[in-house]
Amino acid sequence: MYVTVADFIREWNWEASLTQKVLDGLTDEALNQKVYPEGRTLGRIVWHFTTNIPEYLAHFGLKIDKVENAENVPTSAKEIAETFQKVSSYAAKVIEQQWTDESLKEVQNAFGRQETNAQILMGLIKHIIHHRGQVTVLMRQAGLKPFGVYGPSKEDWVHFGVDNPPL
C-alpha cells in the first residue's frame, strides 16, 4: 500500500513506462484485432484505459482535464501511444499537486466499497495492468511481438540460452 504520494508516483511511473513500451509496439493495423467477432478491438481497449485515467481521478475528486474526443478511438497507434504518455505524465503531476500523504488515508466510496485514496490509486494501476495483459494477448493474435513486461517475451528467452521458455 502507498504510505506517501512519492511511493505511488514511483510505482505509477514504473508501470506507465512498461505500458508505454507495450503501446509503442502497436501498429495501426493491429488496432483492429478483436477479442472475438462481436468484441472490443485492441484499439478500443488501449484507448479505454488511456482516456479512463483522468475520468477515474476526476471521479475521486481530483481536478484534471479529460481527454478531448475520448469517445472516438484513433486509428493511429502512434497517436494512442503519445496520448497515453501525455495523460500518464499529467496524472502524476495532478496527484502530486492535489493530494498529500495525509490525503492517501482519506476514505471514499469506491464503486460500492469504502476505500482509502491509496487503495483507489492502486485500483487505477491494477485496471491498467489488467487491460495491458489483454493487449499483449491481442498483439500476439495480430502477429506482433509484445514487449516482455515482467519478464522476457518468448522470443527474448533465446538471448538467455533458453530454447523452450517456461510457461
GROMACS elastic network, one bead per residue, 0.5 to 0.9 nm:
[ bonds ]
;  ai    aj funct       b0    kb
    1     7     6  0.86719   500
    1     8     6  0.85219   500
    1   118     6  0.66925   500
    1   119     6  0.70990   500
    1   122     6  0.76363   500
    2     5     6  0.70660   500
    2     6     6  0.84137   500
    2     7     6  0.56149   500
    2     8     6  0.56768   500
    2   101     6  0.88276   500
    2   104     6  0.75960   500
    2   118     6  0.56366   500
    2   119     6  0.79153   500
    2   121     6  0.86429   500
    2   122     6  0.80646   500
    3     6     6  0.84307   500
    3     7     6  0.66694   500
    3     8     6  0.80835   500
    3   101     6  0.65982   500
    3   102     6  0.86133   500
    3   104     6  0.71504   500
    3   105     6  0.81842   500
    3   118     6  0.75365   500
    4     7     6  0.51504   500
    4     8     6  0.67360   500
    4     9     6  0.88187   500
    4   100     6  0.75171   500
    4   102     6  0.80228   500
    4   104     6  0.73049   500
    4   118     6  0.86503   500
    5     8     6  0.51501   500
    5     9     6  0.61567   500
    5    10     6  0.86036   500
    5    95     6  0.77204   500
    5    96     6  0.65985   500
    5    99     6  0.73526   500
    5   100     6  0.62863   500
    5   101     6  0.54561   500
    5   102     6  0.89708   500
    5   103     6  0.87624   500
    5   104     6  0.73997   500
    5   118     6  0.85342   500
    6     9     6  0.50062   500
    6    10     6  0.60675   500
    6    11     6  0.87118   500
    6    96     6  0.79126   500
    6   101     6  0.83581   500
    7    10     6  0.53125   500
    7    11     6  0.65600   500
    7    12     6  0.86151   500
    8    11     6  0.52843   500
    8    12     6  0.58740   500
    8    13     6  0.84779   500
    8    92     6  0.89491   500
    8   118     6  0.79924   500
    8   121     6  0.76669   500
    8   122     6  0.80783   500
    9    13     6  0.59028   500
    9    14     6  0.84108   500
    9    92     6  0.62889   500
    9    93     6  0.89415   500
    9    95     6  0.83553   500
    9    96     6  0.78601   500
   10    13     6  0.53851   500
   10    14     6  0.63111   500
   10    15     6  0.87820   500
   11    14     6  0.50382   500
   11    15     6  0.60809   500
   11    16     6  0.83370   500
   11   125     6  0.86453   500
   12    15     6  0.52902   500
   12    16     6  0.58922   500
   12    17     6  0.84821   500
   12    88     6  0.82621   500
   12    92     6  0.74868   500
   12   125     6  0.69689   500
   13    16     6  0.50103   500
   13    17     6  0.60587   500
   13    18     6  0.86815   500
   13    88     6  0.79830   500
   13    89     6  0.79029   500
   13    92     6  0.78479   500
   14    17     6  0.52106   500
   14    18     6  0.64523   500
   14    19     6  0.87511   500
   15    18     6  0.50865   500
   15    19     6  0.61445   500
   15    20     6  0.84704   500
   15   125     6  0.75007   500
   15   128     6  0.86791   500
   15   129     6  0.79437   500
   16    20     6  0.59364   500
   16    21     6  0.86320   500
   16    84     6  0.85032   500
   16    85     6  0.78001   500
   16    88     6  0.66191   500
   16    89     6  0.84808   500
   16   125     6  0.87330   500
   16   128     6  0.88173   500
   17    21     6  0.63340   500
   17    22     6  0.88095   500
   17    85     6  0.84812   500
   18    21     6  0.52259   500
   18    22     6  0.65437   500
   18    23     6  0.88205   500
   18   147     6  0.83141   500
   18   148     6  0.87410   500
   18   149     6  0.60502   500
   18   150     6  0.85870   500
   19    22     6  0.50908   500
   19    23     6  0.62089   500
   19    24     6  0.85471   500
   19    84     6  0.87673   500
   19   128     6  0.81315   500
   19   129     6  0.79772   500
   19   132     6  0.67290   500
   19   149     6  0.79262   500
   20    23     6  0.50191   500
   20    24     6  0.59596   500
   20    25     6  0.87035   500
   20    81     6  0.66608   500
   20    82     6  0.87425   500
   20    84     6  0.73080   500
   20    85     6  0.67890   500
   21    24     6  0.50609   500
   21    25     6  0.65993   500
   21    81     6  0.89348   500
   21   146     6  0.88135   500
   21   147     6  0.63889   500
   21   148     6  0.89380   500
   21   149     6  0.83118   500
   22    25     6  0.54149   500
   22    26     6  0.71852   500
   22    81     6  0.89656   500
   22   132     6  0.77395   500
   22   135     6  0.80919   500
   22   136     6  0.73953   500
   22   146     6  0.62865   500
   22   147     6  0.53182   500
   22   148     6  0.81985   500
   22   149     6  0.77276   500
   23    26     6  0.54248   500
   23    27     6  0.88872   500
   23    46     6  0.80074   500
   23    77     6  0.75711   500
   23    78     6  0.82880   500
   23    80     6  0.77789   500
   23    81     6  0.54158   500
   23    84     6  0.84477   500
   23   132     6  0.88883   500
   23   135     6  0.86375   500
   23   147     6  0.88345   500
   24    27     6  0.83318   500
   24    77     6  0.77843   500
   24    78     6  0.72119   500
   24    81     6  0.60496   500
   24    82     6  0.87642   500
   24   147     6  0.89380   500
   25    77     6  0.86451   500
   25   139     6  0.86007   500
   25   144     6  0.76948   500
   25   145     6  0.76673   500
   25   146     6  0.66792   500
   25   147     6  0.71598   500
   26    29     6  0.83578   500
   26    30     6  0.63936   500
   26    31     6  0.73181   500
   26    77     6  0.58166   500
   26    78     6  0.78883   500
   26    81     6  0.84082   500
   26   139     6  0.73761   500
   26   144     6  0.76187   500
   26   146     6  0.84564   500
   27    30     6  0.51745   500
   27    31     6  0.66701   500
   27    76     6  0.77053   500
   27    77     6  0.54671   500
   27    78     6  0.78139   500
   27   144     6  0.84476   500
   28    31     6  0.54856   500
   28    32     6  0.77869   500
   28    43     6  0.86242   500
   28    75     6  0.61971   500
   28    76     6  0.52462   500
   28    77     6  0.50000   500
   28    78     6  0.78964   500
   29    32     6  0.59853   500
   29    33     6  0.77806   500
   29    75     6  0.84810   500
   29    76     6  0.87806   500
   29    77     6  0.84866   500
   29   142     6  0.82768   500
   30    33     6  0.53904   500
   30    41     6  0.88171   500
   30    42     6  0.70680   500
   30    43     6  0.77530   500
   30    77     6  0.83758   500
   30   138     6  0.81775   500
   30   139     6  0.68392   500
   30   141     6  0.88694   500
   30   142     6  0.55564   500
   30   143     6  0.81542   500
   30   144     6  0.79252   500
   31    34     6  0.83448   500
   31    41     6  0.63678   500
   31    44     6  0.77045   500
   31    46     6  0.87794   500
   31    75     6  0.71969   500
   31    76     6  0.81050   500
   31    77     6  0.69734   500
   31   139     6  0.87982   500
   31   142     6  0.86650   500
   32    40     6  0.88197   500
   32    41     6  0.53177   500
   32    42     6  0.61354   500
   32    43     6  0.63410   500
   32    44     6  0.85559   500
   32    75     6  0.86728   500
   32   142     6  0.86422   500
   33    36     6  0.87035   500
   33    40     6  0.83883   500
   33    41     6  0.52979   500
   33    42     6  0.54548   500
   33    43     6  0.77789   500
   33   138     6  0.64749   500
   33   139     6  0.78439   500
   33   141     6  0.74147   500
   33   142     6  0.60233   500
   34    37     6  0.63715   500
   34    38     6  0.78204   500
   34    39     6  0.58413   500
   34    40     6  0.56693   500
   34    42     6  0.60930   500
   34    43     6  0.88625   500
   34   138     6  0.72737   500
   34   141     6  0.88470   500
   34   142     6  0.89488   500
   35    38     6  0.80618   500
   35    39     6  0.54296   500
   35    40     6  0.63042   500
   35    41     6  0.66185   500
   35    42     6  0.76492   500
   35   134     6  0.86380   500
   35   138     6  0.68988   500
   35   141     6  0.89314   500
   36    40     6  0.77082   500
   36    41     6  0.86750   500
   37    40     6  0.84291   500
   40    43     6  0.80476   500
   40    44     6  0.60013   500
   40    45     6  0.67351   500
   41    44     6  0.50827   500
   41    45     6  0.63835   500
   41    46     6  0.88283   500
   41   138     6  0.86895   500
   42    45     6  0.51566   500
   42    46     6  0.63427   500
   42    47     6  0.85339   500
   42   134     6  0.82446   500
   42   135     6  0.62452   500
   42   138     6  0.64418   500
   42   139     6  0.79300   500
   43    46     6  0.53699   500
   43    47     6  0.59936   500
   43    48     6  0.83600   500
   43    73     6  0.67559   500
   43    74     6  0.76097   500
   43    75     6  0.76353   500
   43    76     6  0.88702   500
   43    77     6  0.77636   500
   43    80     6  0.82465   500
   43   135     6  0.89303   500
   44    47     6  0.51360   500
   44    48     6  0.58808   500
   44    49     6  0.87734   500
   44    72     6  0.89885   500
   44    73     6  0.60932   500
   44    74     6  0.87032   500
   45    48     6  0.50182   500
   45    49     6  0.64738   500
   45    50     6  0.86124   500
   45   131     6  0.68779   500
   45   132     6  0.87285   500
   45   134     6  0.82336   500
   45   135     6  0.74404   500
   46    49     6  0.54342   500
   46    50     6  0.61155   500
   46    51     6  0.86081   500
   46    80     6  0.75363   500
   46    81     6  0.87836   500
   46    84     6  0.87226   500
   46   128     6  0.89414   500
   46   131     6  0.74016   500
   46   132     6  0.77758   500
   46   135     6  0.73326   500
   47    50     6  0.50336   500
   47    51     6  0.59685   500
   47    52     6  0.81802   500
   47    70     6  0.78479   500
   47    71     6  0.89635   500
   47    72     6  0.87312   500
   47    73     6  0.61706   500
   47    74     6  0.78591   500
   47    80     6  0.66057   500
   47    83     6  0.89070   500
   47    84     6  0.83378   500
   48    51     6  0.54213   500
   48    52     6  0.57860   500
   48    53     6  0.87650   500
   48    70     6  0.82504   500
   48    71     6  0.88908   500
   48    73     6  0.84839   500
   49    53     6  0.64964   500
   49    84     6  0.87062   500
   49   127     6  0.75697   500
   49   128     6  0.60025   500
   49   131     6  0.71510   500
   49   132     6  0.87740   500
   50    53     6  0.58170   500
   50    54     6  0.83484   500
   50    67     6  0.85871   500
   50    80     6  0.79383   500
   50    81     6  0.89022   500
   50    83     6  0.73674   500
   50    84     6  0.53747   500
   50    85     6  0.89500   500
   50    87     6  0.71066   500
   50    88     6  0.79780   500
   50   128     6  0.83052   500
   51    54     6  0.65006   500
   51    55     6  0.69128   500
   51    56     6  0.89716   500
   51    66     6  0.72111   500
   51    67     6  0.57948   500
   51    68     6  0.88169   500
   51    70     6  0.60294   500
   51    71     6  0.88011   500
   51    83     6  0.86141   500
   51    84     6  0.80296   500
   51    87     6  0.78746   500
   52    56     6  0.57365   500
   52    57     6  0.84116   500
   52    66     6  0.84978   500
   52    67     6  0.86547   500
   52    70     6  0.88106   500
   53    56     6  0.53311   500
   53    57     6  0.63212   500
   53    58     6  0.86584   500
   53    66     6  0.83986   500
   53    87     6  0.72936   500
   53    88     6  0.74566   500
   53    91     6  0.73470   500
   53   124     6  0.73572   500
   53   128     6  0.87797   500
   54    57     6  0.50632   500
   54    58     6  0.59260   500
   54    59     6  0.84136   500
   54    62     6  0.85940   500
   54    63     6  0.88085   500
   54    64     6  0.60700   500
   54    65     6  0.66510   500
   54    66     6  0.53442   500
   54    67     6  0.73892   500
   54    87     6  0.75012   500
   54    88     6  0.88404   500
   54    90     6  0.89447   500
   54    91     6  0.68441   500
   55    58     6  0.51865   500
   55    59     6  0.61431   500
   55    60     6  0.88898   500
   55    64     6  0.81922   500
   55    65     6  0.84746   500
   55    66     6  0.62584   500
   55    67     6  0.85282   500
   56    59     6  0.50976   500
   56    60     6  0.66991   500
   56    62     6  0.89972   500
   56   124     6  0.74923   500
   57    60     6  0.52773   500
   57    61     6  0.66577   500
   57    62     6  0.55352   500
   57    63     6  0.78595   500
   57    64     6  0.73242   500
   57    91     6  0.80498   500
   57    95     6  0.85803   500
   57   120     6  0.89529   500
   57   121     6  0.83787   500
   57   124     6  0.84927   500
   58    61     6  0.51281   500
   58    63     6  0.58737   500
   58    64     6  0.60917   500
   58    65     6  0.83066   500
   58    66     6  0.83650   500
   59    62     6  0.73575   500
   60   108     6  0.77325   500
   60   109     6  0.87496   500
   60   110     6  0.80919   500
   60   117     6  0.81808   500
   60   120     6  0.82096   500
   62    94     6  0.74734   500
   62    95     6  0.74508   500
   62    98     6  0.68682   500
   62    99     6  0.82594   500
   63    94     6  0.75639   500
   63    98     6  0.80099   500
   64    90     6  0.85599   500
   64    91     6  0.76524   500
   64    94     6  0.68339   500
   65    68     6  0.85943   500
   66    70     6  0.79165   500
   66    87     6  0.88710   500
   67    70     6  0.54521   500
   67    83     6  0.84840   500
   67    87     6  0.79176   500
   68    71     6  0.84187   500
   69    72     6  0.56454   500
   69    73     6  0.83464   500
   70    73     6  0.71103   500
   73    76     6  0.88410   500
   73    80     6  0.84464   500
   74    77     6  0.75261   500
   74    79     6  0.69300   500
   74    80     6  0.67081   500
   75    78     6  0.89532   500
   75    79     6  0.80533   500
   75    80     6  0.83934   500
   76    79     6  0.52144   500
   76    80     6  0.65280   500
   76    81     6  0.87881   500
   77    80     6  0.51687   500
   77    81     6  0.61725   500
   77    82     6  0.85718   500
   78    81     6  0.51038   500
   78    82     6  0.60466   500
   78    83     6  0.84595   500
   79    82     6  0.51312   500
   79    83     6  0.60210   500
   79    84     6  0.85734   500
   80    83     6  0.50548   500
   80    84     6  0.61573   500
   80    85     6  0.86636   500
   81    84     6  0.51547   500
   81    85     6  0.63118   500
   81    86     6  0.88003   500
   82    85     6  0.51178   500
   82    86     6  0.63160   500
   82    87     6  0.86084   500
   83    86     6  0.51456   500
   83    87     6  0.59721   500
   83    88     6  0.84147   500
   84    87     6  0.51017   500
   84    88     6  0.58592   500
   84    89     6  0.83371   500
   85    88     6  0.54055   500
   85    89     6  0.61444   500
   85    90     6  0.84906   500
   86    89     6  0.53048   500
   86    90     6  0.59840   500
   86    91     6  0.85041   500
   87    90     6  0.50367   500
   87    91     6  0.59602   500
   87    92     6  0.86459   500
   88    91     6  0.51112   500
   88    92     6  0.63993   500
   88    93     6  0.88899   500
   89    92     6  0.53042   500
   89    93     6  0.65673   500
   89    94     6  0.88660   500
   90    93     6  0.51803   500
   90    94     6  0.62304   500
   90    95     6  0.87100   500
   91    94     6  0.50916   500
   91    95     6  0.61797   500
   91    96     6  0.85726   500
   92    95     6  0.52565   500
   92    96     6  0.61651   500
   92    97     6  0.86076   500
   93    96     6  0.51011   500
   93    97     6  0.60801   500
   93    98     6  0.85361   500
   94    97     6  0.51222   500
   94    98     6  0.59574   500
   94    99     6  0.81523   500
   95    98     6  0.52758   500
   95    99     6  0.54957   500
   95   100     6  0.83158   500
   96    99     6  0.59143   500
   96   100     6  0.72056   500
   97   100     6  0.79616   500
   98   103     6  0.88297   500
   99   102     6  0.78071   500
   99   103     6  0.54058   500
   99   104     6  0.72391   500
  100   104     6  0.67481   500
  101   104     6  0.54824   500
  101   105     6  0.74907   500
  102   105     6  0.55734   500
  102   106     6  0.72099   500
  103   106     6  0.53504   500
  103   107     6  0.88280   500
  103   116     6  0.86059   500
  103   117     6  0.67825   500
  103   118     6  0.82777   500
  104   107     6  0.81999   500
  104   116     6  0.62527   500
  104   119     6  0.81419   500
  104   120     6  0.88887   500
  104   121     6  0.87248   500
  105   115     6  0.89679   500
  105   116     6  0.53813   500
  105   117     6  0.61520   500
  105   118     6  0.66420   500
  105   119     6  0.89811   500
  106   115     6  0.81435   500
  106   116     6  0.52528   500
  106   117     6  0.58252   500
  106   118     6  0.82718   500
  107   110     6  0.88761   500
  107   114     6  0.62473   500
  107   115     6  0.52284   500
  107   117     6  0.61803   500
  107   118     6  0.89388   500
  108   113     6  0.80545   500
  108   114     6  0.55824   500
  108   115     6  0.55709   500
  108   116     6  0.62053   500
  108   117     6  0.70221   500
  108   120     6  0.85579   500
  109   112     6  0.58896   500
  109   113     6  0.54278   500
  109   115     6  0.63424   500
  109   116     6  0.86914   500
  110   113     6  0.51072   500
  110   114     6  0.59935   500
  110   115     6  0.61269   500
  110   116     6  0.87645   500
  110   120     6  0.71009   500
  111   114     6  0.83516   500
  115   118     6  0.78792   500
  115   119     6  0.57940   500
  115   120     6  0.64329   500
  116   119     6  0.51316   500
  116   120     6  0.62977   500
  116   121     6  0.87223   500
  117   121     6  0.61516   500
  117   122     6  0.85284   500
  118   121     6  0.51860   500
  118   122     6  0.62652   500
  118   123     6  0.86512   500
  119   123     6  0.61451   500
  119   124     6  0.87792   500
  120   124     6  0.65219   500
  120   125     6  0.89897   500
  121   124     6  0.51106   500
  121   125     6  0.66019   500
  121   126     6  0.87587   500
  122   125     6  0.51943   500
  122   126     6  0.61951   500
  122   127     6  0.85903   500
  123   126     6  0.50068   500
  123   127     6  0.60307   500
  123   128     6  0.87065   500
  124   127     6  0.51000   500
  124   128     6  0.64858   500
  124   129     6  0.87386   500
  125   128     6  0.52752   500
  125   129     6  0.62270   500
  125   130     6  0.86359   500
  126   130     6  0.59889   500
  126   131     6  0.86460   500
  127   130     6  0.51628   500
  127   131     6  0.64612   500
  127   132     6  0.85743   500
  128   131     6  0.52606   500
  128   132     6  0.59289   500
  128   133     6  0.86472   500
  129   133     6  0.62734   500
  129   134     6  0.88042   500
  130   133     6  0.54391   500
  130   134     6  0.67886   500
  130   135     6  0.89932   500
  131   135     6  0.62050   500
  131   136     6  0.87900   500
  132   136     6  0.63609   500
  132   137     6  0.88573   500
  133   136     6  0.52835   500
  133   137     6  0.65854   500
  133   138     6  0.88021   500
  134   137     6  0.53212   500
  134   138     6  0.62813   500
  134   139     6  0.86204   500
  135   138     6  0.50449   500
  135   139     6  0.59947   500
  135   140     6  0.86536   500
  135   146     6  0.86128   500
  136   140     6  0.64056   500
  136   141     6  0.87782   500
  136   144     6  0.88193   500
  136   145     6  0.83475   500
  136   146     6  0.55727   500
  136   147     6  0.78232   500
  137   140     6  0.51777   500
  137   141     6  0.64012   500
  137   142     6  0.87240   500
  137   146     6  0.81606   500
  138   142     6  0.60902   500
  138   143     6  0.86344   500
  138   144     6  0.85859   500
  139   143     6  0.63260   500
  139   144     6  0.50586   500
  139   145     6  0.67589   500
  139   146     6  0.62079   500
  140   143     6  0.50941   500
  140   144     6  0.52159   500
  140   145     6  0.61797   500
  140   146     6  0.68338   500
  141   144     6  0.74196   500
  145   148     6  0.89214   500
  145   153     6  0.76879   500
  145   154     6  0.87716   500
  145   155     6  0.78265   500
  146   149     6  0.84032   500
  146   153     6  0.68268   500
  147   151     6  0.89588   500
  147   152     6  0.76931   500
  147   153     6  0.64323   500
  148   151     6  0.51787   500
  148   154     6  0.82788   500
  148   156     6  0.80108   500
  149   152     6  0.71708   500
  149   153     6  0.79646   500
  152   155     6  0.76727   500
  152   156     6  0.53837   500
  152   157     6  0.59877   500
  153   156     6  0.51844   500
  153   157     6  0.66296   500
  153   165     6  0.89347   500
  154   157     6  0.55122   500
  154   158     6  0.78309   500
  154   164     6  0.84477   500
  154   165     6  0.62439   500
  154   166     6  0.86471   500
  155   158     6  0.63174   500
  155   159     6  0.83097   500
  155   165     6  0.88188   500
  156   159     6  0.56547   500
  156   160     6  0.75573   500
  156   162     6  0.89655   500
  157   160     6  0.53055   500
  157   161     6  0.67515   500
  157   162     6  0.54258   500
  157   163     6  0.71426   500
  157   164     6  0.81346   500
  157   165     6  0.61886   500
  158   163     6  0.58059   500
  158   164     6  0.84512   500
  158   165     6  0.82042   500
  159   162     6  0.73379   500
  160   163     6  0.88263   500
  162   165     6  0.59132   500
  162   166     6  0.88952   500
